[in-house]
């Protein structure tokens, strides 16, 4: 348990450090944009593209109406929050990092219907049960230790309304290209060395995989079902990454 708590604390330290030194790059780690080189408009426009695709998927599934309260889980600097606030009545933007949230508030001033909240609770204790109509979490779970991914999934099930929808990106494992094979054997130790040499990061940006069968078992345990599954390239070609659309079983 001590080792697990230590891993969680290191995760907090990572995002506090990036949130202070290079927050936009910490969210979208394009090597060309290191050292605060992201153009603000270009960065936030990437969020607009993803939210427009999300809205399109909802409409294709016929479930766009009557969605009012959205949870942006792992909101970081509010890359998605800004655009969600224009589409929905209320947005709750959760993150573990005070510094990331500070940047989010600075970049999203004037959003009357978005609330930025620092939270460590795995059951999302500050949210009432069945309160949320839509949960969106992209490029977030992959940075959360695997055991915590399962706990947060349980928290999602608790706060999601009976007709609610989850957009969730998960990394299941590694591909069979050379980089994927190396990561399969050496994992985050390889990432740590690479990031130290390339970026001199004090805390490595780790990728945590969640095996597909373990994920499916967790869905069953939490009475969730899959409406849609599609590949995602957001983690790079060394990882098997997918975006799921989920709901509570009828």
Buried (B, 14 or more C-beta within 10 A) or exposed (E): EEEEEEBBEEBBEBBBBBBBBBBBBBBBBEEEBBEEEBEEEEBBEBBBEBBEEBBEBBEEEEBBEEBEBBBBBBBBBBBBBBBBBEBBEBBBBBBBBBBBBBBBBEBBEEBEBBEBBEBEBBBBEEBEEBBBBBBBBBBBBBBBBBEBBBBBBBBBBBBBBEBBBBBBBBBBBBBEEEBBEBBBEEBBEBBBEEBEEEBEBEBBBBBBBBEEEBBEEBBEEBEBEEBEEEEBEBBBEBBBBBBBBBBBEE
